[in-house]
Amino acid sequence: MLREINDRAAIEVLLREGPLTRAELELAIGLSKPATAQLITRLELDNLVVKAGVRGGGRGPRAQLWSANGGLAYVAAVDLTPHVADFVVADVAGTVLAEHQVALPVHEGADVVGTFGEALSHVAEAAGITREELAHVVIGAQGAFDPRTGLLSSAPHIPGWLGFDVPQKLSDELGVDVLIENDVNLVAVEEMSAGKAQDVDDFVMVWLSEGVGGAVVIGRRLLRGATGGGGEIDWMRVPDPATVDTGDVWPEAGARFGNLVDSPAICRLAAAYGIQAGTAWDAVEQAGAQHPFLDDLARRVAGGIANLVAVADPQLVLLCGDTSRAGGENFAGLVQGRLHDLVLPRTPVGCASVQGNAVRAGALQSALAKTREDVFGVVTPTLLGSRRPAVGPSPGKAAVPNTRPAPSPTE
């Protein structure tokens, strides 16, 4: 039992930190020199760790480096949008092996499974493997995924992906295990892994771009809801607090939050202040730091966030997406000020810190978490995607063996 715990602790450190010397690993896991040497020998014999070059730069002999054996399994992650699908393949240690971007047909009636499979095969081949060698594939999509039915909803922009059990059909026809997850949920996963939420238990993410999206994390677990609709904040009903007439007429029950802060609505708000722009982020960039348009926009954003804060009382609110990035910390500060006018908690508001394609990065983190559980027995429950009750491996795909099975409670 203790040996299993030590072995997994060592693998967790190697996966998190990358290649380490015996002395560095000894320090990280708190074992003696002989015990660490025995552990490394044991893991090498089990093919779970491999030599990874040497550490030089100082006096004396160069020290042998050890790393988790990335060649035990491979994963893929995809950011699926109406414009482009962004693929990446990595080994189980997290080393990126290949990337590929391609425009996939998403219109109704398109062969979405076939074209997705071709693109997946292409990037797998570029990584030096076959598509069938992929242990898990995680797709980030702009919509809500219902784990009970496998259906996507709130995704009119990708109609070809609607109306069928997406992960089951892809898994069956492509011969790989496929999961699908809301894109903003995956941004939240990446922020927990490498961003401002690494040490935060409860937080909310608000995505402002062409549309609006959200993610709610409670106890470092994504709140997905009974039907996968957790975080779908665009459907909240809120009043419009803007101080200028934008020509919009909202229902008596209030506007949909998504209709207040999507790109067209923000452009109309900007136009009421004399700012002509084609996108919300262009309008925010043109406005500069002190323009009253930004304060009105902050009022709208804070009005929606106030509902989340009143219910969840998170430690942090993070803004992400093109519009949020254009406004930066200055805009986040305006939102924070207006939020504090509406609710009792003094919740800080900031901008997400992860750079690059955070959706794809979060999908990769989720795929790695699932595969590392299977291969190494290393469990990272926060990062695991939605899963239905286990009924065995998907047809045409054998389960990845867990080479380090968890000890039973009686051991």
Disulfide bonds with the S-S distance in Angstrom:
none
